[in-house]
Amino acid sequence: MGIALSKKHGKAVKRNRIKRLIRAAFANNYASLPVTASIVIIPKVAEFNYADVEKSLLSCYKRMAK
């Protein structure tokens, strides 16, 4: 899994927090990945919390399964 963030997301502290949230959601839901794949995550500029990140990640997993 790769995570790409631009400076549009804010300063380094904010970008690192977003990456930590994405990594945590990925690690907690790794077993539910439907296929073996390389994943690159490029989040949109927005406010992030763990619940939203996890929800988005799970919806991406469902789309990958199709």
PyMOL Python script that loads the backbone (N, CA, C, O; Angstrom):
from pymol import cmd

cmd.read_pdbstr("""\
ATOM      1  N   MET A   1       0.840  -1.151   0.000  1.00  0.00           N
ATOM      2  CA  MET A   1       0.000   0.000   0.000  1.00  0.00           C
ATOM      3  C   MET A   1       0.897   1.229   0.000  1.00  0.00           C
ATOM      4  O   MET A   1       1.891   1.300   0.722  1.00  0.00           O
ATOM      5  N   GLY A   2       0.521   2.181  -0.820  1.00  0.00           N
ATOM      6  CA  GLY A   2       1.229   3.455  -0.848  1.00  0.00           C
ATOM      7  C   GLY A   2       0.243   4.581  -0.589  1.00  0.00           C
ATOM      8  O   GLY A   2      -0.913   4.513  -1.005  1.00  0.00           O
ATOM      9  N   ILE A   3       0.699   5.605   0.092  1.00  0.00           N
ATOM     10  CA  ILE A   3      -0.138   6.757   0.388  1.00  0.00           C
ATOM     11  C   ILE A   3       0.552   7.984  -0.177  1.00  0.00           C
ATOM     12  O   ILE A   3       1.717   8.241   0.125  1.00  0.00           O
ATOM     13  N   ALA A   4      -0.168   8.745  -1.001  1.00  0.00           N
ATOM     14  CA  ALA A   4       0.398   9.947  -1.599  1.00  0.00           C
ATOM     15  C   ALA A   4      -0.401  11.160  -1.139  1.00  0.00           C
ATOM     16  O   ALA A   4      -1.611  11.237  -1.348  1.00  0.00           O
ATOM     17  N   LEU A   5       0.288  12.101  -0.514  1.00  0.00           N
ATOM     18  CA  LEU A   5      -0.343  13.337  -0.051  1.00  0.00           C
ATOM     19  C   LEU A   5       0.453  14.521  -0.575  1.00  0.00           C
ATOM     20  O   LEU A   5       1.684  14.503  -0.589  1.00  0.00           O
ATOM     21  N   SER A   6      -0.263  15.547  -1.003  1.00  0.00           N
ATOM     22  CA  SER A   6       0.411  16.762  -1.443  1.00  0.00           C
ATOM     23  C   SER A   6       0.373  17.797  -0.325  1.00  0.00           C
ATOM     24  O   SER A   6      -0.275  17.597   0.702  1.00  0.00           O
ATOM     25  N   LYS A   7       1.065  18.887  -0.538  1.00  0.00           N
ATOM     26  CA  LYS A   7       1.084  19.953   0.453  1.00  0.00           C
ATOM     27  C   LYS A   7      -0.258  20.680   0.546  1.00  0.00           C
ATOM     28  O   LYS A   7      -0.449  21.517   1.428  1.00  0.00           O
ATOM     29  N   LYS A   8      -1.176  20.368  -0.350  1.00  0.00           N
ATOM     30  CA  LYS A   8      -2.523  20.939  -0.283  1.00  0.00           C
ATOM     31  C   LYS A   8      -3.242  20.483   0.987  1.00  0.00           C
ATOM     32  O   LYS A   8      -4.166  21.147   1.457  1.00  0.00           O
ATOM     33  N   HIS A   9      -2.818  19.359   1.533  1.00  0.00           N
ATOM     34  CA  HIS A   9      -3.456  18.812   2.734  1.00  0.00           C
ATOM     35  C   HIS A   9      -3.036  19.532   4.002  1.00  0.00           C
ATOM     36  O   HIS A   9      -3.624  19.302   5.058  1.00  0.00           O
ATOM     37  N   GLY A  10      -2.047  20.388   3.927  1.00  0.00           N
ATOM     38  CA  GLY A  10      -1.610  21.127   5.101  1.00  0.00           C
ATOM     39  C   GLY A  10      -0.148  20.882   5.399  1.00  0.00           C
ATOM     40  O   GLY A  10       0.596  20.325   4.591  1.00  0.00           O
ATOM     41  N   LYS A  11       0.238  21.311   6.577  1.00  0.00           N
ATOM     42  CA  LYS A  11       1.630  21.157   6.995  1.00  0.00           C
ATOM     43  C   LYS A  11       1.924  19.698   7.331  1.00  0.00           C
ATOM     44  O   LYS A  11       1.018  18.865   7.367  1.00  0.00           O
ATOM     45  N   ALA A  12       3.189  19.399   7.575  1.00  0.00           N
ATOM     46  CA  ALA A  12       3.648  18.026   7.773  1.00  0.00           C
ATOM     47  C   ALA A  12       2.909  17.314   8.894  1.00  0.00           C
ATOM     48  O   ALA A  12       2.619  16.123   8.777  1.00  0.00           O
ATOM     49  N   VAL A  13       2.601  18.012   9.972  1.00  0.00           N
ATOM     50  CA  VAL A  13       1.914  17.383  11.100  1.00  0.00           C
ATOM     51  C   VAL A  13       0.549  16.858  10.669  1.00  0.00           C
ATOM     52  O   VAL A  13       0.173  15.740  11.021  1.00  0.00           O
ATOM     53  N   LYS A  14      -0.186  17.655   9.916  1.00  0.00           N
ATOM     54  CA  LYS A  14      -1.516  17.247   9.454  1.00  0.00           C
ATOM     55  C   LYS A  14      -1.418  16.107   8.440  1.00  0.00           C
ATOM     56  O   LYS A  14      -2.200  15.157   8.489  1.00  0.00           O
ATOM     57  N   ARG A  15      -0.455  16.204   7.521  1.00  0.00           N
ATOM     58  CA  ARG A  15      -0.276  15.134   6.527  1.00  0.00           C
ATOM     59  C   ARG A  15       0.089  13.818   7.199  1.00  0.00           C
ATOM     60  O   ARG A  15      -0.412  12.765   6.805  1.00  0.00           O
ATOM     61  N   ASN A  16       0.957  13.863   8.209  1.00  0.00           N
ATOM     62  CA  ASN A  16       1.344  12.639   8.914  1.00  0.00           C
ATOM     63  C   ASN A  16       0.169  12.045   9.677  1.00  0.00           C
ATOM     64  O   ASN A  16       0.045  10.823   9.751  1.00  0.00           O
ATOM     65  N   ARG A  17      -0.697  12.881  10.246  1.00  0.00           N
ATOM     66  CA  ARG A  17      -1.889  12.384  10.947  1.00  0.00           C
ATOM     67  C   ARG A  17      -2.806  11.651   9.973  1.00  0.00           C
ATOM     68  O   ARG A  17      -3.336  10.588  10.295  1.00  0.00           O
ATOM     69  N   ILE A  18      -2.993  12.218   8.786  1.00  0.00           N
ATOM     70  CA  ILE A  18      -3.827  11.577   7.772  1.00  0.00           C
ATOM     71  C   ILE A  18      -3.245  10.222   7.389  1.00  0.00           C
ATOM     72  O   ILE A  18      -3.978   9.241   7.265  1.00  0.00           O
ATOM     73  N   LYS A  19      -1.936  10.165   7.203  1.00  0.00           N
ATOM     74  CA  LYS A  19      -1.279   8.892   6.856  1.00  0.00           C
ATOM     75  C   LYS A  19      -1.439   7.869   7.973  1.00  0.00           C
ATOM     76  O   LYS A  19      -1.679   6.692   7.704  1.00  0.00           O
ATOM     77  N   ARG A  20      -1.308   8.307   9.228  1.00  0.00           N
ATOM     78  CA  ARG A  20      -1.494   7.386  10.357  1.00  0.00           C
ATOM     79  C   ARG A  20      -2.913   6.834  10.385  1.00  0.00           C
ATOM     80  O   ARG A  20      -3.108   5.645  10.637  1.00  0.00           O
ATOM     81  N   LEU A  21      -3.907   7.684  10.129  1.00  0.00           N
ATOM     82  CA  LEU A  21      -5.297   7.226  10.110  1.00  0.00           C
ATOM     83  C   LEU A  21      -5.519   6.189   9.011  1.00  0.00           C
ATOM     84  O   LEU A  21      -6.171   5.169   9.232  1.00  0.00           O
ATOM     85  N   ILE A  22      -4.974   6.456   7.834  1.00  0.00           N
ATOM     86  CA  ILE A  22      -5.136   5.528   6.709  1.00  0.00           C
ATOM     87  C   ILE A  22      -4.439   4.202   7.002  1.00  0.00           C
ATOM     88  O   ILE A  22      -4.999   3.139   6.737  1.00  0.00           O
ATOM     89  N   ARG A  23      -3.227   4.252   7.545  1.00  0.00           N
ATOM     90  CA  ARG A  23      -2.502   3.020   7.883  1.00  0.00           C
ATOM     91  C   ARG A  23      -3.238   2.203   8.943  1.00  0.00           C
ATOM     92  O   ARG A  23      -3.293   0.976   8.856  1.00  0.00           O
ATOM     93  N   ALA A  24      -3.804   2.880   9.944  1.00  0.00           N
ATOM     94  CA  ALA A  24      -4.538   2.175  10.996  1.00  0.00           C
ATOM     95  C   ALA A  24      -5.779   1.502  10.435  1.00  0.00           C
ATOM     96  O   ALA A  24      -6.061   0.350  10.764  1.00  0.00           O
ATOM     97  N   ALA A  25      -6.523   2.207   9.592  1.00  0.00           N
ATOM     98  CA  ALA A  25      -7.722   1.626   8.990  1.00  0.00           C
ATOM     99  C   ALA A  25      -7.355   0.444   8.097  1.00  0.00           C
ATOM    100  O   ALA A  25      -8.064  -0.563   8.075  1.00  0.00           O
ATOM    101  N   PHE A  26      -6.252   0.564   7.364  1.00  0.00           N
ATOM    102  CA  PHE A  26      -5.795  -0.522   6.501  1.00  0.00           C
ATOM    103  C   PHE A  26      -5.406  -1.737   7.334  1.00  0.00           C
ATOM    104  O   PHE A  26      -5.790  -2.860   7.010  1.00  0.00           O
ATOM    105  N   ALA A  27      -4.648  -1.519   8.400  1.00  0.00           N
ATOM    106  CA  ALA A  27      -4.189  -2.627   9.241  1.00  0.00           C
ATOM    107  C   ALA A  27      -5.354  -3.329   9.933  1.00  0.00           C
ATOM    108  O   ALA A  27      -5.349  -4.554  10.052  1.00  0.00           O
ATOM    109  N   ASN A  28      -6.341  -2.580  10.385  1.00  0.00           N
ATOM    110  CA  ASN A  28      -7.492  -3.180  11.079  1.00  0.00           C
ATOM    111  C   ASN A  28      -8.412  -3.949  10.147  1.00  0.00           C
ATOM    112  O   ASN A  28      -9.166  -4.810  10.600  1.00  0.00           O
ATOM    113  N   ASN A  29      -8.364  -3.656   8.855  1.00  0.00           N
ATOM    114  CA  ASN A  29      -9.265  -4.301   7.902  1.00  0.00           C
ATOM    115  C   ASN A  29      -8.517  -5.081   6.833  1.00  0.00           C
ATOM    116  O   ASN A  29      -9.090  -5.416   5.796  1.00  0.00           O
ATOM    117  N   TYR A  30      -7.261  -5.371   7.068  1.00  0.00           N
ATOM    118  CA  TYR A  30      -6.434  -6.061   6.090  1.00  0.00           C
ATOM    119  C   TYR A  30      -6.999  -7.429   5.720  1.00  0.00           C
ATOM    120  O   TYR A  30      -6.924  -7.836   4.560  1.00  0.00           O
ATOM    121  N   ALA A  31      -7.556  -8.130   6.681  1.00  0.00           N
ATOM    122  CA  ALA A  31      -8.083  -9.478   6.432  1.00  0.00           C
ATOM    123  C   ALA A  31      -9.277  -9.463   5.487  1.00  0.00           C
ATOM    124  O   ALA A  31      -9.558 -10.469   4.835  1.00  0.00           O
ATOM    125  N   SER A  32      -9.984  -8.337   5.403  1.00  0.00           N
ATOM    126  CA  SER A  32     -11.164  -8.288   4.544  1.00  0.00           C
ATOM    127  C   SER A  32     -10.839  -7.864   3.119  1.00  0.00           C
ATOM    128  O   SER A  32     -11.747  -7.678   2.310  1.00  0.00           O
ATOM    129  N   LEU A  33      -9.544  -7.707   2.796  1.00  0.00           N
ATOM    130  CA  LEU A  33      -9.172  -7.398   1.420  1.00  0.00           C
ATOM    131  C   LEU A  33      -9.578  -8.550   0.519  1.00  0.00           C
ATOM    132  O   LEU A  33      -9.211  -9.694   0.785  1.00  0.00           O
ATOM    133  N   PRO A  34     -10.326  -8.275  -0.538  1.00  0.00           N
ATOM    134  CA  PRO A  34     -10.833  -9.363  -1.377  1.00  0.00           C
ATOM    135  C   PRO A  34      -9.776  -9.992  -2.281  1.00  0.00           C
ATOM    136  O   PRO A  34      -9.882 -11.172  -2.615  1.00  0.00           O
ATOM    137  N   VAL A  35      -8.784  -9.246  -2.675  1.00  0.00           N
ATOM    138  CA  VAL A  35      -7.802  -9.753  -3.626  1.00  0.00           C
ATOM    139  C   VAL A  35      -6.410  -9.297  -3.217  1.00  0.00           C
ATOM    140  O   VAL A  35      -6.242  -8.401  -2.391  1.00  0.00           O
ATOM    141  N   THR A  36      -5.422  -9.940  -3.820  1.00  0.00           N
ATOM    142  CA  THR A  36      -4.057  -9.482  -3.651  1.00  0.00           C
ATOM    143  C   THR A  36      -3.816  -8.405  -4.695  1.00  0.00           C
ATOM    144  O   THR A  36      -3.958  -8.653  -5.892  1.00  0.00           O
ATOM    145  N   ALA A  37      -3.455  -7.226  -4.251  1.00  0.00           N
ATOM    146  CA  ALA A  37      -3.280  -6.118  -5.183  1.00  0.00           C
ATOM    147  C   ALA A  37      -2.339  -5.083  -4.603  1.00  0.00           C
ATOM    148  O   ALA A  37      -2.133  -5.016  -3.392  1.00  0.00           O
ATOM    149  N   SER A  38      -1.777  -4.287  -5.477  1.00  0.00           N
ATOM    150  CA  SER A  38      -1.020  -3.118  -5.047  1.00  0.00           C
ATOM    151  C   SER A  38      -2.013  -1.978  -4.939  1.00  0.00           C
ATOM    152  O   SER A  38      -2.817  -1.758  -5.845  1.00  0.00           O
ATOM    153  N   ILE A  39      -1.959  -1.259  -3.842  1.00  0.00           N
ATOM    154  CA  ILE A  39      -2.929  -0.202  -3.596  1.00  0.00           C
ATOM    155  C   ILE A  39      -2.194   1.117  -3.402  1.00  0.00           C
ATOM    156  O   ILE A  39      -1.252   1.201  -2.614  1.00  0.00           O
ATOM    157  N   VAL A  40      -2.623   2.137  -4.119  1.00  0.00           N
ATOM    158  CA  VAL A  40      -2.111   3.486  -3.930  1.00  0.00           C
ATOM    159  C   VAL A  40      -3.292   4.344  -3.511  1.00  0.00           C
ATOM    160  O   VAL A  40      -4.297   4.418  -4.218  1.00  0.00           O
ATOM    161  N   ILE A  41      -3.170   4.988  -2.366  1.00  0.00           N
ATOM    162  CA  ILE A  41      -4.252   5.797  -1.830  1.00  0.00           C
ATOM    163  C   ILE A  41      -3.880   7.263  -1.963  1.00  0.00           C
ATOM    164  O   ILE A  41      -2.845   7.698  -1.458  1.00  0.00           O
ATOM    165  N   ILE A  42      -4.732   8.023  -2.649  1.00  0.00           N
ATOM    166  CA  ILE A  42      -4.539   9.457  -2.810  1.00  0.00           C
ATOM    167  C   ILE A  42      -5.812  10.129  -2.295  1.00  0.00           C
ATOM    168  O   ILE A  42      -6.786  10.257  -3.037  1.00  0.00           O
ATOM    169  N   PRO A  43      -5.811  10.559  -1.028  1.00  0.00           N
ATOM    170  CA  PRO A  43      -7.022  11.138  -0.461  1.00  0.00           C
ATOM    171  C   PRO A  43      -7.294  12.540  -1.004  1.00  0.00           C
ATOM    172  O   PRO A  43      -6.380  13.265  -1.398  1.00  0.00           O
ATOM    173  N   LYS A  44      -8.572  12.898  -1.013  1.00  0.00           N
ATOM    174  CA  LYS A  44      -8.965  14.244  -1.396  1.00  0.00           C
ATOM    175  C   LYS A  44      -8.742  15.178  -0.216  1.00  0.00           C
ATOM    176  O   LYS A  44      -8.671  14.736   0.931  1.00  0.00           O
ATOM    177  N   VAL A  45      -8.634  16.451  -0.498  1.00  0.00           N
ATOM    178  CA  VAL A  45      -8.426  17.438   0.557  1.00  0.00           C
ATOM    179  C   VAL A  45      -9.724  17.602   1.329  1.00  0.00           C
ATOM    180  O   VAL A  45     -10.735  18.033   0.773  1.00  0.00           O
ATOM    181  N   ALA A  46      -9.695  17.259   2.607  1.00  0.00           N
ATOM    182  CA  ALA A  46     -10.873  17.355   3.468  1.00  0.00           C
ATOM    183  C   ALA A  46     -10.438  17.144   4.908  1.00  0.00           C
ATOM    184  O   ALA A  46      -9.266  16.882   5.179  1.00  0.00           O
ATOM    185  N   GLU A  47     -11.377  17.258   5.820  1.00  0.00           N
ATOM    186  CA  GLU A  47     -11.127  16.926   7.215  1.00  0.00           C
ATOM    187  C   GLU A  47     -11.260  15.418   7.365  1.00  0.00           C
ATOM    188  O   GLU A  47     -12.136  14.814   6.747  1.00  0.00           O
ATOM    189  N   PHE A  48     -10.416  14.807   8.168  1.00  0.00           N
ATOM    190  CA  PHE A  48     -10.401  13.362   8.292  1.00  0.00           C
ATOM    191  C   PHE A  48     -10.623  12.936   9.734  1.00  0.00           C
ATOM    192  O   PHE A  48     -10.121  13.564  10.667  1.00  0.00           O
ATOM    193  N   ASN A  49     -11.379  11.866   9.902  1.00  0.00           N
ATOM    194  CA  ASN A  49     -11.453  11.168  11.178  1.00  0.00           C
ATOM    195  C   ASN A  49     -11.430   9.678  10.862  1.00  0.00           C
ATOM    196  O   ASN A  49     -11.651   9.279   9.719  1.00  0.00           O
ATOM    197  N   TYR A  50     -11.165   8.862  11.865  1.00  0.00           N
ATOM    198  CA  TYR A  50     -10.954   7.435  11.630  1.00  0.00           C
ATOM    199  C   TYR A  50     -12.178   6.765  11.018  1.00  0.00           C
ATOM    200  O   TYR A  50     -12.043   5.943  10.112  1.00  0.00           O
ATOM    201  N   ALA A  51     -13.363   7.104  11.497  1.00  0.00           N
ATOM    202  CA  ALA A  51     -14.588   6.455  11.003  1.00  0.00           C
ATOM    203  C   ALA A  51     -14.787   6.704   9.512  1.00  0.00           C
ATOM    204  O   ALA A  51     -15.150   5.787   8.775  1.00  0.00           O
ATOM    205  N   ASP A  52     -14.554   7.928   9.065  1.00  0.00           N
ATOM    206  CA  ASP A  52     -14.714   8.236   7.642  1.00  0.00           C
ATOM    207  C   ASP A  52     -13.664   7.542   6.781  1.00  0.00           C
ATOM    208  O   ASP A  52     -13.963   7.053   5.692  1.00  0.00           O
ATOM    209  N   VAL A  53     -12.443   7.507   7.276  1.00  0.00           N
ATOM    210  CA  VAL A  53     -11.364   6.849   6.536  1.00  0.00           C
ATOM    211  C   VAL A  53     -11.654   5.364   6.398  1.00  0.00           C
ATOM    212  O   VAL A  53     -11.497   4.796   5.317  1.00  0.00           O
ATOM    213  N   GLU A  54     -12.074   4.735   7.483  1.00  0.00           N
ATOM    214  CA  GLU A  54     -12.370   3.303   7.451  1.00  0.00           C
ATOM    215  C   GLU A  54     -13.551   3.013   6.527  1.00  0.00           C
ATOM    216  O   GLU A  54     -13.512   2.042   5.772  1.00  0.00           O
ATOM    217  N   LYS A  55     -14.580   3.821   6.573  1.00  0.00           N
ATOM    218  CA  LYS A  55     -15.748   3.646   5.715  1.00  0.00           C
ATOM    219  C   LYS A  55     -15.353   3.748   4.238  1.00  0.00           C
ATOM    220  O   LYS A  55     -15.791   2.937   3.421  1.00  0.00           O
ATOM    221  N   SER A  56     -14.535   4.732   3.899  1.00  0.00           N
ATOM    222  CA  SER A  56     -14.091   4.904   2.519  1.00  0.00           C
ATOM    223  C   SER A  56     -13.224   3.732   2.059  1.00  0.00           C
ATOM    224  O   SER A  56     -13.357   3.251   0.934  1.00  0.00           O
ATOM    225  N   LEU A  57     -12.348   3.287   2.935  1.00  0.00           N
ATOM    226  CA  LEU A  57     -11.475   2.173   2.593  1.00  0.00           C
ATOM    227  C   LEU A  57     -12.278   0.895   2.347  1.00  0.00           C
ATOM    228  O   LEU A  57     -11.995   0.158   1.402  1.00  0.00           O
ATOM    229  N   LEU A  58     -13.268   0.633   3.185  1.00  0.00           N
ATOM    230  CA  LEU A  58     -14.108  -0.555   2.996  1.00  0.00           C
ATOM    231  C   LEU A  58     -14.928  -0.473   1.710  1.00  0.00           C
ATOM    232  O   LEU A  58     -15.142  -1.488   1.048  1.00  0.00           O
ATOM    233  N   SER A  59     -15.387   0.725   1.351  1.00  0.00           N
ATOM    234  CA  SER A  59     -16.129   0.848   0.095  1.00  0.00           C
ATOM    235  C   SER A  59     -15.203   0.613  -1.102  1.00  0.00           C
ATOM    236  O   SER A  59     -15.635   0.084  -2.126  1.00  0.00           O
ATOM    237  N   CYS A  60     -13.943   1.002  -0.976  1.00  0.00           N
ATOM    238  CA  CYS A  60     -12.981   0.718  -2.047  1.00  0.00           C
ATOM    239  C   CYS A  60     -12.732  -0.789  -2.159  1.00  0.00           C
ATOM    240  O   CYS A  60     -12.622  -1.325  -3.262  1.00  0.00           O
ATOM    241  N   TYR A  61     -12.644  -1.470  -1.007  1.00  0.00           N
ATOM    242  CA  TYR A  61     -12.476  -2.926  -1.033  1.00  0.00           C
ATOM    243  C   TYR A  61     -13.627  -3.598  -1.770  1.00  0.00           C
ATOM    244  O   TYR A  61     -13.407  -4.526  -2.547  1.00  0.00           O
ATOM    245  N   LYS A  62     -14.843  -3.139  -1.533  1.00  0.00           N
ATOM    246  CA  LYS A  62     -16.005  -3.727  -2.193  1.00  0.00           C
ATOM    247  C   LYS A  62     -15.950  -3.521  -3.697  1.00  0.00           C
ATOM    248  O   LYS A  62     -16.301  -4.417  -4.465  1.00  0.00           O
ATOM    249  N   ARG A  63     -15.507  -2.336  -4.120  1.00  0.00           N
ATOM    250  CA  ARG A  63     -15.396  -2.077  -5.558  1.00  0.00           C
ATOM    251  C   ARG A  63     -14.294  -2.932  -6.193  1.00  0.00           C
ATOM    252  O   ARG A  63     -14.409  -3.334  -7.351  1.00  0.00           O
ATOM    253  N   MET A  64     -13.226  -3.209  -5.433  1.00  0.00           N
ATOM    254  CA  MET A  64     -12.150  -4.048  -5.956  1.00  0.00           C
ATOM    255  C   MET A  64     -12.605  -5.488  -6.135  1.00  0.00           C
ATOM    256  O   MET A  64     -12.094  -6.193  -7.006  1.00  0.00           O
ATOM    257  N   ALA A  65     -13.553  -5.931  -5.331  1.00  0.00           N
ATOM    258  CA  ALA A  65     -14.021  -7.316  -5.382  1.00  0.00           C
ATOM    259  C   ALA A  65     -14.848  -7.594  -6.634  1.00  0.00           C
ATOM    260  O   ALA A  65     -14.982  -8.744  -7.052  1.00  0.00           O
ATOM    261  N   LYS A  66     -15.395  -6.554  -7.222  1.00  0.00           N
ATOM    262  CA  LYS A  66     -16.242  -6.746  -8.423  1.00  0.00           C
ATOM    263  C   LYS A  66     -15.446  -7.026  -9.642  1.00  0.00           C
ATOM    264  O   LYS A  66     -16.012  -7.209 -10.720  1.00  0.00           O
TER     265      LYS A  66
END
""", "prot")
cmd.dss("prot")
cmd.show_as("cartoon", "prot")
cmd.util.cbc("prot")
cmd.orient("prot")
